[in-house]
Amino acid sequence: MNKKQIQWRNRIIVALVIFVLVMAATELLPLATWLGSERNAVYLEFALFLIPYLIGGYDVLAKAGRNIIRGQAFDECFLMTVATIGAFAMVFFPDTGPHMAEGAAVMLFYQVGELFQSYAVGKSRKSIAAMMDIAPDYANIERDGSLVEVDPDEVAVGDIIVIKPGERVPIDGVVVEGASQLDTAALTGESIPRHVEEGAQVISGCVNMTGLLKVRTTKPFGESTVSRILELVENASEKKARTENFITRFARVYTPVVTIAALLLAVIPPLAGMGTWGDWILRGLTFLVVSCPCALVISVPLSFFGGIGGASRLGILVKGSNYLEQLAHVDTVVFDKTGTLTSGTFNVVAVHPEAGIDPDYVLSHAAHAEAFSDHPIAASIKKAYSGDIDQTCIKNAREESGHGVSALVNERMVLVGNNKLMAAHDSTWNECELEGTILHVSVDGNYAGHIVIADVVKEDAEHTIADLHAVGVKKCVMLTGDRTDVAEAVATKLGLDEVHAQLLPEDKVNAVEALLEQEQDNGKLAFVGDGINDAPVLMRADVGIAMGAMGSDAAIEAADIVLMDDKPSSIAKAMRIARKTMRIVWQNIVFALGVKVLILVLAAVGIANMWLAVFGDVGVAILAILNAMRCMSVHKMSE
């Protein structure tokens, strides 16, 4: 709690203590005997109950007055003020009992509810504040042989910054010197530290745990990961869910309607001779207290706020409550393949030499032939080869357009490529049953064997599809520009329901359009991607989900939800959070409206008294807030 909240809490406690003492005095002491008449005792009670009422509620009265002056009268402060002042004013109607105690109680318990709401919102903000703590205060730059702390905004792209153990990485970059462990928990929710060394990419917001790192920045601070995250979190509250907007519009209409209804209830029956003024005014006041929409106005936004804040602790950034609501209704999830379900990097998965030939012989000649190529496939072969590449023994290395490479290695002609390359040079080759890119290797016209290169499926990808089906997703679809055989092999391995291969970026949009047309009832479609070519599809889907930590800026900008840990299994966690949040939202709506309608009817017919009205307003609000706070328990919700 901050200083203002502590002072507010202490004021309410003092008022409650005085209220209890006054209540005890009026119930236990013979005030009428001491003061000579029952009426004198009532006037003393009026003065005594006015003390805790004003101590606890003077700010509510002041706010109601200010709003009336501004022409914005119809809010909960107005309802509380009219109802409580009316309860005290019942002292002027001798035919009804005194109701000062109820008037003071309504104001005090309303303030207790408001204090409780403030605590709940503060707790939810705390979960987001933990995310906001990733903002770096400074960056270290070496000048004249010593380290100088500068504002991260002053660091230019390409500058070398120094990150000491215990410090937070201020700007995205590449390690040029040093090795260390990075704590990424604040960004990804992942507790296991990540090892980085020279050449590794680091993202802002992580904490350097062990060694000294020198990093060359690759982005200005304003475009770095930490800046984008903070912007997403800060703007999340601006994009409200349909349910939230409905409650806001509902309250604007509901409050003046019930105020007029209470006035009519208090005035028309006694004018029609159906009872005393005091009785019907009391019913109207009770009606006003019950009708206060606190429970809905507080608990619904708090539920969304808690869900978004809690999800951010797991490295799931939701750009607004409207996207959380949409995600709760998703029944079709469409995936891009490369970088989403697969790692997005090529790896040598098998070397199949001809009989009598050593696998290392095949890999060594392929690595030397590919020595001068920057192609990802060439990089994967060189990475797989454990020996040193002697570039002095390589001559006439050249790319055979679309087929592979050829080179003289130790005066021997080496060919590395596909079937077409082998056929063009009249070399034989063997087919391979494994899925992936097959590179045949020929040395001096003799077939040496082939190397299988594939984009490796992510560890949690198979678990992801099973999880999504478990949470109610009816269809998991994969779209890819890769070959049909490769795509179908991945789809079979993961248990996908549908696969579309050899697609251009515009084909992906068309495929998503077709799937959207198949959606029925309130079903929604989510697309998950990471590449710049996925941005149009991310924007077209009902919910766009970007793989954030290594994803392109365009994909993150276009997406509605960003997974900072790059793990597809986080999609199911996000859906569980969204669905739990929506269940809690509707529980609060049904409970609050149900109880209020019941007590409103009882108040109108004279059965409900002011004490029951207090429960109908403050009690329901507190129970709804307690229920909404369950949205913050994301670790339970994501299991």
C-alpha positions as CSV (number, residue, x, y, z in Angstrom):
1,M,0.0,0.0,0.0
2,N,1.2,3.6,-0.7
3,K,1.0,6.4,1.8
4,K,-2.4,7.6,0.6
5,Q,-3.9,4.2,0.8
6,I,-2.6,3.7,4.3
7,Q,-4.1,7.0,5.4
8,W,-7.4,6.0,3.8
9,R,-7.4,2.6,5.5
10,N,-6.6,4.2,8.9
11,R,-9.5,6.7,8.5
12,I,-11.9,3.9,7.7
13,I,-10.7,1.8,10.7
14,V,-11.2,4.8,13.0
15,A,-14.7,5.4,11.6
16,L,-15.6,1.7,12.0
17,V,-14.4,1.7,15.6
18,I,-16.5,4.8,16.4
19,F,-19.5,3.3,14.6
20,V,-19.3,0.1,16.7
21,L,-19.0,2.1,19.9
22,V,-22.0,4.3,19.0
23,M,-24.0,1.2,17.9
24,A,-23.2,-0.4,21.3
25,A,-24.2,2.8,23.2
26,T,-27.5,3.1,21.4
27,E,-28.4,-0.5,21.9
28,L,-27.2,-1.0,25.5
29,L,-27.6,2.3,27.2
30,P,-31.0,3.8,28.3
31,L,-30.6,7.0,26.4
32,A,-34.3,7.8,26.3
33,T,-34.5,7.6,30.1
34,W,-31.4,9.8,30.6
35,L,-32.6,12.4,28.0
36,G,-36.3,12.4,29.1
37,S,-37.9,11.2,25.8
38,E,-37.5,8.8,22.9
39,R,-37.3,11.7,20.5
40,N,-34.4,13.3,22.2
41,A,-32.6,9.9,22.1
42,V,-33.2,9.7,18.4
43,Y,-31.6,13.2,17.9
44,L,-28.6,12.2,19.9
45,E,-28.2,9.0,17.8
46,F,-28.4,11.2,14.7
47,A,-25.5,13.4,16.0
48,L,-23.4,10.4,17.2
49,F,-23.8,8.3,13.9
50,L,-23.0,11.5,11.9
51,I,-19.5,11.4,13.3
52,P,-18.3,8.0,11.8
53,Y,-20.4,8.8,8.6
54,L,-18.5,12.1,7.9
55,I,-15.1,10.7,8.9
56,G,-15.5,7.7,6.7
57,G,-17.4,9.2,3.8
58,Y,-16.6,12.9,3.4
59,D,-14.5,12.3,0.3
60,V,-17.5,10.4,-1.3
61,L,-19.8,13.3,-0.5
62,A,-17.3,15.8,-2.0
63,K,-16.8,13.7,-5.2
64,A,-20.6,13.5,-5.7
65,G,-20.9,17.2,-5.3
66,R,-18.1,17.9,-7.8
67,N,-19.7,15.5,-10.3
68,I,-23.1,17.2,-10.0
69,I,-21.5,20.6,-10.7
70,R,-19.8,19.1,-13.8
71,G,-23.1,17.6,-15.0
72,Q,-21.9,14.0,-14.4
73,A,-24.1,13.1,-11.5
74,F,-25.1,9.5,-12.2
75,D,-22.3,7.4,-10.7
76,E,-21.9,5.2,-7.6
77,C,-20.9,8.2,-5.4
78,F,-24.2,10.0,-6.3
79,L,-26.2,6.8,-5.4
80,M,-24.3,6.4,-2.1
81,T,-24.7,10.1,-1.2
82,V,-28.5,10.3,-2.0
83,A,-29.2,6.9,-0.2
84,T,-27.2,7.7,2.9
85,I,-28.3,11.3,3.3
86,G,-31.9,10.0,2.8
87,A,-31.4,7.4,5.5
88,F,-30.3,10.1,8.0
89,A,-33.2,12.4,6.8
90,M,-35.7,9.7,7.9
91,V,-35.4,11.2,11.3
92,F,-37.8,13.8,10.2
93,F,-40.5,11.2,9.5
94,P,-41.8,10.1,13.0
95,D,-44.0,7.4,11.6
96,T,-40.9,5.3,10.6
97,G,-38.1,4.1,12.8
98,P,-34.7,5.8,12.8
99,H,-32.2,4.7,10.1
100,M,-29.1,6.6,10.9
101,A,-27.2,3.4,11.7
102,E,-28.0,1.9,8.3
103,G,-27.0,5.2,6.6
104,A,-23.6,5.3,8.3
105,A,-23.2,1.5,7.7
106,V,-23.9,1.9,4.0
107,M,-21.3,4.6,3.6
108,L,-18.6,2.8,5.7
109,F,-19.1,-0.6,4.1
110,Y,-19.1,1.1,0.6
111,Q,-15.7,2.6,1.6
112,V,-14.5,-0.8,2.8
113,G,-15.5,-2.2,-0.6
114,E,-13.6,0.6,-2.4
115,L,-10.5,0.0,-0.2
116,F,-10.7,-3.7,-1.0
117,Q,-10.9,-2.9,-4.7
118,S,-7.9,-0.6,-4.5
119,Y,-5.9,-3.4,-2.8
120,A,-7.0,-5.9,-5.5
121,V,-6.1,-3.5,-8.4
122,G,-2.8,-2.8,-6.6
123,K,-2.0,-6.5,-6.4
124,S,-2.8,-6.9,-10.1
125,R,-0.7,-3.9,-11.0
126,K,2.2,-5.4,-8.9
127,S,2.3,-8.4,-11.3
128,I,2.6,-5.9,-14.2
129,A,5.1,-3.8,-12.2
130,A,7.3,-6.8,-12.0
131,M,7.3,-6.8,-15.8
132,M,7.9,-3.0,-15.8
133,D,11.1,-3.6,-13.7
134,I,12.8,-4.8,-16.8
135,A,13.4,-1.2,-17.9
136,P,17.1,-0.5,-17.6
137,D,18.3,2.7,-15.8
138,Y,21.6,3.0,-17.6
139,A,24.1,1.5,-20.0
140,N,27.8,1.2,-19.6
141,I,30.1,2.6,-22.3
142,E,33.9,2.6,-22.2
143,R,35.4,6.0,-22.6
144,D,39.0,6.9,-22.1
145,G,39.7,3.6,-20.4
146,S,36.9,3.8,-17.9
147,L,33.3,2.8,-17.8
148,V,30.7,5.6,-18.0
149,E,27.0,5.2,-17.1
150,V,24.8,6.8,-19.8
151,D,21.1,6.9,-20.6
152,P,20.2,4.0,-22.8
153,D,18.6,6.5,-25.3
154,E,22.1,8.0,-25.9
155,V,23.6,4.7,-27.1
156,A,23.8,4.5,-30.9
157,V,23.5,1.3,-33.1
158,G,26.9,-0.3,-33.3
159,D,28.2,1.0,-30.0
160,I,30.0,-1.4,-27.7
161,I,28.3,-1.6,-24.2
162,V,29.6,-3.4,-21.2
163,I,27.3,-5.4,-19.0
164,K,28.7,-6.4,-15.6
165,P,27.4,-9.4,-13.5
166,G,24.1,-8.5,-11.8
167,E,23.2,-5.8,-14.3
168,R,20.3,-5.8,-16.7
169,V,20.9,-5.9,-20.5
170,P,19.8,-2.4,-21.6
171,I,19.7,-2.8,-25.4
172,D,19.5,-5.7,-27.9
173,G,22.8,-6.7,-29.4
174,V,25.4,-9.4,-30.2
175,V,28.1,-10.5,-27.7
176,V,31.6,-9.6,-29.0
177,E,33.6,-10.6,-25.9
178,G,32.9,-12.7,-22.8
179,A,30.6,-15.5,-21.8
180,S,27.9,-15.6,-19.1
181,Q,24.6,-17.0,-18.0
182,L,21.5,-14.8,-18.6
183,D,18.4,-14.8,-16.4
184,T,15.5,-14.4,-18.8
185,A,12.7,-15.1,-16.3
186,A,11.3,-11.5,-16.4
187,L,10.8,-11.8,-20.2
188,T,9.9,-15.5,-20.8
189,G,8.9,-16.9,-17.4
190,E,11.6,-19.5,-17.9
191,S,13.6,-20.2,-14.7
192,I,16.6,-22.0,-16.4
193,P,19.4,-19.5,-17.2
194,R,20.6,-19.2,-20.8
195,H,24.2,-19.5,-21.8
196,V,25.7,-16.9,-24.1
197,E,29.1,-16.4,-25.6
198,E,30.8,-14.5,-28.4
199,G,28.5,-14.3,-31.4
200,A,25.3,-14.9,-29.4
201,Q,22.4,-12.5,-29.6
202,V,21.2,-11.0,-26.4
203,I,17.9,-9.2,-25.8
204,S,17.3,-6.3,-23.5
205,G,15.5,-6.9,-20.2
206,C,17.6,-10.1,-19.3
207,V,19.9,-10.1,-16.2
208,N,23.6,-10.9,-16.6
209,M,24.3,-13.4,-13.9
210,T,28.0,-14.5,-14.0
211,G,30.6,-13.1,-16.5
212,L,31.4,-9.7,-17.9
213,L,29.9,-9.2,-21.4
214,K,30.8,-6.7,-24.2
215,V,27.9,-6.3,-26.6
216,R,27.6,-4.5,-29.9
217,T,24.2,-3.0,-30.1
218,T,22.0,-3.8,-33.1
219,K,19.0,-1.6,-32.3
220,P,18.4,1.9,-30.8
221,F,16.9,1.7,-27.3
222,G,13.5,2.9,-28.5
223,E,13.2,-0.1,-30.8
224,S,14.7,-2.8,-28.5
225,T,12.8,-5.7,-27.0
226,V,12.4,-4.1,-23.6
227,S,10.9,-0.9,-25.1
228,R,8.5,-2.8,-27.2
229,I,7.4,-4.9,-24.2
230,L,6.8,-1.9,-22.0
231,E,4.8,-0.2,-24.7
232,L,2.6,-3.3,-25.2
233,V,1.9,-3.6,-21.5
234,E,1.2,0.1,-21.0
235,N,-1.2,0.2,-23.9
236,A,-3.0,-3.1,-23.1
237,S,-5.7,-1.4,-21.0
238,E,-6.8,0.8,-23.9
239,K,-8.1,-2.1,-26.0
240,K,-11.2,-3.2,-24.1
241,A,-13.1,-6.5,-24.5
242,R,-16.7,-6.4,-25.9
243,T,-17.9,-7.6,-22.4
244,E,-16.0,-4.8,-20.7
245,N,-17.4,-2.2,-23.1
246,F,-20.9,-3.6,-22.6
247,I,-20.6,-3.2,-18.8
248,T,-19.3,0.4,-19.2
249,R,-22.3,1.3,-21.6
250,F,-24.7,-0.7,-19.3
251,A,-23.6,1.3,-16.2
252,R,-24.1,4.7,-18.1
253,V,-27.8,3.7,-18.9
254,Y,-28.4,1.6,-15.8
255,T,-27.5,4.2,-13.1
256,P,-29.9,7.0,-14.2
257,V,-32.7,4.5,-14.9
258,V,-32.5,3.0,-11.3
259,T,-32.3,6.5,-9.9
260,I,-35.5,7.6,-11.6
261,A,-37.1,4.2,-10.6
262,A,-36.2,4.8,-7.0
263,L,-37.6,8.3,-7.1
264,L,-40.9,7.0,-8.7
265,L,-41.0,4.3,-6.1
266,A,-40.7,6.8,-3.3
267,V,-43.2,9.3,-4.6
268,I,-46.0,7.6,-6.7
269,P,-47.4,5.1,-4.1
270,P,-47.9,7.6,-1.2
271,L,-49.5,10.1,-3.7
272,A,-51.8,7.3,-4.7
273,G,-52.7,6.7,-1.0
274,M,-51.0,3.3,-0.8
275,G,-49.0,4.0,2.4
276,T,-47.1,6.6,4.4
277,W,-44.4,8.8,2.9
278,G,-41.8,7.6,5.3
279,D,-42.3,3.9,4.4
280,W,-42.1,4.5,0.6
281,I,-39.1,6.9,0.8
282,L,-37.3,4.2,2.8
283,R,-38.1,1.6,0.1
284,G,-36.8,4.0,-2.5
285,L,-33.6,4.6,-0.6
286,T,-33.1,0.8,-0.1
287,F,-33.7,0.4,-3.8
288,L,-30.9,3.0,-4.5
289,V,-28.4,1.3,-2.3
290,V,-29.0,-2.1,-3.9
291,S,-28.9,-0.7,-7.4
292,C,-25.3,0.6,-7.2
293,P,-23.4,-1.2,-10.0
294,C,-20.1,-1.4,-8.1
295,A,-19.7,-5.2,-8.4
296,L,-19.9,-5.1,-12.2
297,V,-18.0,-1.9,-12.8
298,I,-15.2,-3.0,-10.5
299,S,-14.9,-6.8,-11.0
300,V,-15.2,-7.1,-14.8
301,P,-12.2,-4.8,-15.7
302,L,-10.3,-6.2,-12.7
303,S,-10.7,-9.8,-14.1
304,F,-9.3,-8.8,-17.5
305,F,-6.6,-6.7,-15.8
306,G,-5.6,-9.7,-13.6
307,G,-5.6,-12.1,-16.6
308,I,-3.4,-9.8,-18.7
309,G,-1.0,-9.0,-15.8
310,G,-0.7,-12.7,-14.8
311,A,-0.1,-13.8,-18.4
312,S,2.8,-11.4,-18.7
313,R,4.5,-13.1,-15.8
314,L,4.6,-16.3,-17.9
315,G,6.1,-14.4,-20.9
316,I,2.8,-14.1,-22.7
317,L,2.1,-10.5,-23.7
318,V,-1.6,-9.7,-24.5
319,K,-2.1,-6.4,-26.2
320,G,-5.6,-5.8,-24.8
321,S,-8.5,-7.5,-23.0
322,N,-10.4,-7.7,-26.4
323,Y,-7.7,-10.2,-27.6
324,L,-8.0,-12.2,-24.4
325,E,-11.7,-12.4,-24.9
326,Q,-11.2,-13.5,-28.6
327,L,-8.6,-16.1,-27.6
328,A,-11.1,-17.7,-25.2
329,H,-13.3,-18.6,-28.2
330,V,-10.6,-19.9,-30.5
331,D,-11.4,-23.3,-31.9
332,T,-9.0,-23.3,-34.9
333,V,-5.2,-22.7,-34.6
334,V,-3.2,-22.2,-37.8
335,F,0.6,-22.5,-37.6
336,D,3.4,-21.4,-39.8
337,K,6.0,-24.2,-39.9
338,T,9.5,-22.7,-40.0
339,G,10.5,-21.0,-36.8
340,T,7.1,-21.8,-35.2
341,L,6.8,-25.5,-35.0
342,T,10.4,-26.1,-36.1
343,S,13.5,-24.4,-34.9
344,G,14.0,-22.5,-38.2
345,T,17.6,-23.6,-38.5
346,F,19.0,-26.4,-40.7
347,N,20.8,-29.3,-39.0
348,V,22.5,-32.4,-40.3
349,V,20.3,-35.2,-39.1
350,A,22.0,-38.2,-40.9
351,V,25.1,-39.1,-43.0
352,H,24.6,-42.2,-45.2
353,P,27.9,-43.3,-46.8
354,E,28.3,-45.9,-49.5
355,A,29.5,-49.3,-48.4
356,G,33.2,-49.2,-47.2
357,I,33.3,-45.4,-47.0
358,D,33.7,-43.6,-43.6
359,P,30.9,-41.1,-42.8
360,D,33.5,-38.5,-41.9
361,Y,35.0,-38.8,-45.4
362,V,31.6,-37.8,-46.9
363,L,31.1,-34.9,-44.4
364,S,34.7,-33.7,-44.8
365,H,34.5,-33.4,-48.6
366,A,31.1,-31.7,-48.4
367,A,32.3,-29.2,-45.8
368,H,35.4,-28.3,-47.9
369,A,33.2,-27.9,-51.1
370,E,30.8,-25.6,-49.2
371,A,33.6,-23.7,-47.4
372,F,33.0,-20.4,-49.2
373,S,29.1,-20.5,-49.2
374,D,27.0,-18.5,-46.8
375,H,23.8,-20.5,-47.5
376,P,22.1,-21.9,-44.4
377,I,22.5,-25.5,-45.7
378,A,26.3,-24.9,-46.2
379,A,26.5,-23.5,-42.7
380,S,24.8,-26.6,-41.2
381,I,27.3,-28.9,-43.0
382,K,30.3,-26.9,-41.7
383,K,28.8,-26.8,-38.2
384,A,28.4,-30.6,-38.3
385,Y,32.0,-31.2,-39.4
386,S,34.2,-31.5,-36.3
387,G,37.5,-31.0,-38.2
388,D,39.3,-27.9,-39.4
389,I,38.6,-26.7,-43.0
390,D,41.9,-26.0,-44.9
391,Q,40.9,-23.4,-47.4
392,T,44.3,-23.6,-49.2
393,C,43.4,-27.0,-50.6
394,I,40.2,-25.7,-52.2
395,K,40.1,-24.4,-55.8
396,N,37.5,-23.4,-58.4
397,A,34.6,-23.5,-55.9
398,R,31.4,-22.4,-57.6
399,E,27.7,-22.7,-57.2
400,E,25.7,-24.7,-59.7
401,S,22.5,-22.7,-60.0
402,G,19.7,-24.3,-58.0
403,H,21.5,-27.6,-57.9
404,G,24.4,-27.4,-55.5
405,V,28.2,-26.7,-55.5
406,S,31.3,-28.0,-57.1
407,A,35.0,-27.6,-56.1
408,L,38.5,-29.0,-56.5
409,V,39.5,-30.3,-53.0
410,N,43.1,-31.6,-52.9
411,E,42.9,-31.8,-56.8
412,R,39.8,-34.0,-56.6
413,M,36.5,-32.9,-58.1
414,V,33.8,-32.8,-55.4
415,L,30.1,-32.4,-56.2
416,V,27.6,-31.6,-53.4
417,G,24.0,-31.1,-54.4
418,N,20.6,-32.6,-55.4
419,N,19.6,-35.2,-57.9
420,K,19.8,-32.7,-60.8
421,L,23.4,-31.9,-60.0
422,M,24.3,-35.6,-60.0
423,A,22.4,-36.1,-63.3
424,A,24.1,-33.1,-64.9
425,H,27.5,-34.6,-64.2
426,D,26.5,-38.1,-65.1
427,S,27.0,-39.4,-61.6
428,T,24.9,-42.1,-60.0
429,W,23.1,-41.6,-56.7
430,N,20.9,-43.4,-54.2
431,E,17.5,-42.3,-53.0
432,C,16.8,-41.7,-49.3
433,E,13.7,-42.5,-47.3
434,L,14.3,-39.9,-44.7
435,E,12.4,-36.6,-45.0
436,G,14.4,-33.4,-45.5
437,T,16.9,-31.9,-47.9
438,I,19.1,-34.6,-49.4
439,L,22.6,-33.6,-50.5
440,H,24.5,-36.2,-52.6
441,V,28.3,-36.2,-52.5
442,S,30.4,-37.4,-55.4
443,V,34.3,-37.5,-55.4
444,D,36.0,-37.7,-58.8
445,G,32.8,-39.1,-60.3
446,N,32.4,-41.8,-57.7
447,Y,29.3,-41.6,-55.5
448,A,30.4,-41.3,-51.8
449,G,27.0,-41.1,-50.1
450,H,24.5,-38.5,-49.1
451,I,23.8,-36.1,-46.2
452,V,20.3,-35.5,-44.8
453,I,19.6,-32.0,-43.6
454,A,16.3,-31.0,-41.9
455,D,14.7,-28.2,-40.0
456,V,14.3,-29.8,-36.5
457,V,10.9,-29.9,-34.9
458,K,10.8,-28.0,-31.6
459,E,10.9,-30.1,-28.4
460,D,7.5,-29.0,-27.2
461,A,5.7,-28.9,-30.6
462,E,4.1,-32.4,-30.3
463,H,3.1,-31.7,-26.8
464,T,1.6,-28.4,-28.0
465,I,-0.8,-30.0,-30.5
466,A,-2.0,-32.5,-27.8
467,D,-2.5,-29.7,-25.3
468,L,-4.5,-27.6,-27.8
469,H,-6.8,-30.5,-28.5
470,A,-7.2,-31.0,-24.8
471,V,-8.3,-27.4,-24.2
472,G,-11.0,-27.7,-26.9
473,V,-9.3,-26.7,-30.1
474,K,-11.1,-28.6,-32.9
475,K,-8.6,-28.1,-35.7
476,C,-4.8,-27.5,-35.8
477,V,-3.6,-26.6,-39.3
478,M,-0.1,-26.0,-40.7
479,L,0.7,-23.7,-43.6
480,T,4.2,-23.7,-45.1
481,G,6.1,-22.8,-48.2
482,D,8.2,-26.0,-47.8
483,R,7.9,-29.1,-50.0
484,T,4.8,-31.3,-49.6
485,D,6.7,-34.4,-48.4
486,V,8.6,-32.5,-45.7
487,A,5.4,-30.7,-44.6
488,E,3.4,-34.0,-44.4
489,A,6.2,-35.7,-42.4
490,V,6.1,-32.9,-39.8
491,A,2.3,-32.9,-39.7
492,T,2.2,-36.7,-39.2
493,K,4.8,-36.5,-36.4
494,L,3.0,-33.7,-34.6
495,G,-0.6,-35.0,-35.0
496,L,-1.8,-32.0,-37.0
497,D,-5.4,-32.2,-38.5
498,E,-4.6,-30.4,-41.8
499,V,-1.5,-29.3,-43.7
500,H,-1.1,-27.0,-46.8
501,A,2.4,-26.9,-48.4
502,Q,4.3,-25.0,-51.1
503,L,2.5,-21.8,-50.3
504,L,3.5,-18.3,-51.2
505,P,2.8,-15.5,-48.7
506,E,-0.4,-14.5,-50.5
507,D,-1.4,-18.2,-50.6
508,K,-1.3,-18.3,-46.8
509,V,-3.7,-15.3,-46.6
510,N,-6.1,-17.1,-49.0
511,A,-5.8,-20.3,-47.0
512,V,-6.7,-18.4,-43.8
513,E,-9.6,-16.7,-45.5
514,A,-11.0,-20.1,-46.5
515,L,-10.6,-21.4,-42.9
516,L,-12.3,-18.3,-41.5
517,E,-15.3,-19.0,-43.8
518,Q,-15.6,-22.5,-42.2
519,E,-15.9,-21.0,-38.7
520,Q,-19.3,-21.5,-37.1
521,D,-21.2,-19.9,-34.2
522,N,-18.8,-17.9,-32.1
523,G,-15.7,-19.8,-33.1
524,K,-12.5,-17.8,-33.7
525,L,-9.3,-18.6,-35.7
526,A,-5.8,-17.9,-34.3
527,F,-2.6,-17.8,-36.5
528,V,0.8,-18.4,-35.1
529,G,3.9,-17.2,-36.9
530,D,7.3,-15.6,-36.6
531,G,8.5,-14.3,-40.0
532,I,8.1,-11.0,-41.7
533,N,6.1,-12.8,-44.4
534,D,3.6,-13.9,-41.7
535,A,2.6,-10.3,-40.9
536,P,-0.4,-10.1,-43.4
537,V,-1.8,-13.4,-42.1
538,L,-1.3,-12.3,-38.4
539,M,-3.4,-9.2,-39.1
540,R,-6.1,-11.1,-41.0
541,A,-6.7,-13.8,-38.3
542,D,-9.1,-13.2,-35.5
543,V,-6.1,-13.6,-33.1
544,G,-2.6,-13.2,-34.3
545,I,0.1,-14.8,-32.2
546,A,3.8,-14.0,-32.7
547,M,6.8,-16.0,-31.5
548,G,8.4,-13.0,-29.9
549,A,12.0,-13.5,-28.6
550,M,13.4,-14.4,-32.0
551,G,10.5,-13.2,-34.2
552,S,10.7,-10.4,-36.7
553,D,9.7,-6.9,-35.6
554,A,7.0,-6.9,-38.3
555,A,5.4,-10.1,-36.9
556,I,5.4,-8.7,-33.3
557,E,3.9,-5.4,-34.5
558,A,1.1,-7.2,-36.4
559,A,0.3,-9.7,-33.7
560,D,-2.3,-9.4,-30.9
561,I,-0.4,-11.7,-28.6
562,V,3.4,-12.2,-28.3
563,L,5.0,-15.3,-26.8
564,M,8.4,-14.1,-25.4
565,D,9.8,-17.6,-24.9
566,D,9.3,-18.8,-28.5
567,K,7.7,-22.0,-27.2
568,P,4.5,-23.0,-29.0
569,S,3.4,-24.8,-25.8
570,S,2.7,-21.3,-24.4
571,I,-0.3,-21.0,-26.7
572,A,-2.3,-23.6,-24.7
573,K,-1.3,-21.8,-21.5
574,A,-2.6,-18.5,-22.9
575,M,-5.8,-20.2,-23.9
576,R,-6.3,-21.6,-20.4
577,I,-5.8,-18.1,-19.0
578,A,-8.2,-16.6,-21.4
579,R,-10.9,-19.1,-20.8
580,K,-10.5,-19.0,-17.0
581,T,-10.7,-15.2,-17.1
582,M,-13.9,-15.3,-19.2
583,R,-15.5,-17.8,-16.9
584,I,-14.7,-15.6,-13.9
585,V,-16.1,-12.5,-15.8
586,W,-19.4,-14.2,-16.5
587,Q,-19.6,-15.7,-13.0
588,N,-19.4,-12.1,-11.6
589,I,-21.9,-10.7,-14.1
590,V,-24.5,-13.5,-13.4
591,F,-23.9,-13.4,-9.6
592,A,-24.0,-9.6,-9.3
593,L,-27.1,-9.1,-11.5
594,G,-28.9,-12.1,-10.0
595,V,-28.5,-11.0,-6.4
596,K,-29.2,-7.3,-7.2
597,V,-32.4,-8.1,-9.1
598,L,-33.7,-10.3,-6.3
599,I,-33.0,-7.7,-3.6
600,L,-34.4,-4.9,-5.8
601,V,-37.7,-6.8,-6.1
602,L,-37.7,-7.4,-2.3
603,A,-36.9,-3.7,-1.7
604,A,-39.7,-2.6,-4.0
605,V,-42.3,-4.7,-2.1
606,G,-41.0,-3.7,1.3
607,I,-39.5,-7.0,2.4
608,A,-35.7,-6.0,2.1
609,N,-34.4,-3.6,4.7
610,M,-31.4,-1.3,4.5
611,W,-29.1,-3.9,6.0
612,L,-29.9,-6.4,3.3
613,A,-29.3,-3.6,0.8
614,V,-25.8,-3.2,2.2
615,F,-25.1,-6.8,1.4
616,G,-26.6,-6.5,-2.0
617,D,-24.2,-3.7,-2.8
618,V,-21.0,-4.0,-0.8
619,G,-21.2,-7.7,0.0
620,V,-21.7,-8.6,-3.6
621,A,-18.9,-6.3,-4.7
622,I,-16.4,-7.8,-2.3
623,L,-17.3,-11.3,-3.3
624,A,-17.0,-10.4,-7.0
625,I,-13.6,-8.8,-6.3
626,L,-12.4,-11.9,-4.5
627,N,-13.5,-14.0,-7.4
628,A,-11.8,-11.6,-9.9
629,M,-8.5,-11.9,-8.0
630,R,-8.4,-15.6,-9.0
631,C,-7.4,-14.4,-12.5
632,M,-4.0,-13.5,-11.1
633,S,-3.3,-17.2,-10.1
634,V,-1.8,-17.9,-13.6
635,H,0.4,-20.7,-12.6
636,K,-2.6,-22.8,-11.5
637,M,-4.6,-21.5,-14.6
638,S,-1.9,-22.5,-17.1
639,E,-1.5,-26.0,-15.9
